Amino acid sequence: MLNIPYPHLFSKISIVLSSVCIVHCLSFPILILALPTMAQFMSSTVELIIILSVIPISAVGFIPTWVKHKNKRLLYIYLGSLVLLLLGQFAISHSHESGGVNMASLEYVFETLLLLGGAFGMAWVIYKNNKHTHVCRNPHHQH
């Protein structure tokens, strides 16, 4: 069993980072249209840094708490959210072109939906995992 100090701290950090990811995904199109000078900040590099920080921190926040009660449904949602994040980041090309409706803009919409789904799922499942730990009445679990 993993003995990580303060796993709830990592869970909270993971929720914050997932929320940052959501804000980034939602604000990117608006900021690009409204403030072209911000385009460099909201680049694929920032996206990659956010995703690569969410993955290990969420694992450290989720797994030690999950091991105590082993709710398989929460594990499947966590893994599914992780897959959505990875697919959105690495399986879709990052050609954020402006213009009319073309394949690049459809790919951008699909990429954004995958990333948002993964980020919402990650934040939700970590919240539910922590909440389950606080309300679990099973005498065989150590909380």
N, C-alpha and C positions, 0 to 999 in steps of 0.2 A: 504494500500500500504506500502511496506517495505521502510523504510527510512534508508538506509545503506550509511554511508559516503564513498565516493570514490569507487563506484561500478566498474569503469573502471580499477582501480588498481587491484581489485580482478580478473577481466577478464584477465588482463595481467599476473598475477600470475598463473591463471589457464592454460593459454596457455603455459607458461614456464613449469609447472608441467606436463602437457600432453606431452610436448616435451621431458622432462626427462624420462617419461614412455616409449616413443618411443625409445629413445637412449638405455634405459635399456633393452628393449625387443630385440632390434637388436644386442646389444653388448654381451648379456648374452652367447649365444652359442660360439661366437668367444673367449671371455675371458675365458670361462671354458676350451676350448681346448688349448688355448695358455698359459694361466697363472693359473694353478691349485690352486695357493695360493690365488687367488682372488675369489675363489668359495664361501668362507664364506661371503664376502661382497655382492655378487650378489645372495643372497638367496631369498627364498620365503618371508622371513620376510621383506626384503627391498622392494620387490614387493608390499606386503600388505601395508606397510607404505606409499608408493607412491600413491597407489590407494585410500587409506583412506584419504589422504590429498587432492587429486584431486577432490573428490566428493563434500565435503562441500565448498571448495574454488571456484570451478566452479559454484556451485549453487548460491553463493553470487555474483559472477561476471556476471552470465547469467540472473538470474530472474529479478532483478530490471531494467535492461536495456530492457529485453524482455517485461515487463509489459507496457512499454511506447508505443509499437507498436503492440504487440500481433501477430506476424507472426507465424501462427500455424505450418507451414512447418519447421521453425527453432526449434520450441518446440519439434516436433516429432523426428527430427534428434538428438537433445540434449538428449531426453529420450532414443532413440535407442542406442546412444553411451554409455549412462550410463548403459543400460542393457548389452551391449557387455562387458564393463569393469567388471561388477559384475559377469556375466556368466564366463568370462575368469578367474577371480580370485577365485570364490567360487564353480562353478559347475563342474569344471574339476579337477581331482585329480592331485596333484603336485608331481608326481613321475618322476623326471628328471634323468632318468637312461641313461647311455651311452651304446653303443652296436649297434647291428644290428637293422633292421627294426622290431619293435615289437609294441605291443599295447601302451606301455608307450611312445615311441617316437612319435607315431601318435597322442596321446593325447597331448603331448608337442607342436607339430606343431599346432594343433587345438587351444590349449590354447593361444599360441603366436599370432595366427591370430585374435582371438577374442580380445585380449588385444590391439594389434596394431590397429585394426579397431575401437575400442572404443576410443583409444587415439587420432588417426587421426581425427575421427569424432568430438570428444569433442573440440579439438583445432580449427578445421575448423568452427564449428557452432558458437563458441564464437567469432571468428574473424568476421564471416559474420553478427552476431547479432550486434556487435559494428559498423561494416561498415554500416549496414542498418540504425542504429540510426543516423549516421552522414549524410546520403544522403536522409533520409526520409523527404518528403515535405508536409506531411499531416498536415494541420493547427490545427487539433484536438489533435495531439500528442505533448507532452512537452518533448523536448530534451535539 
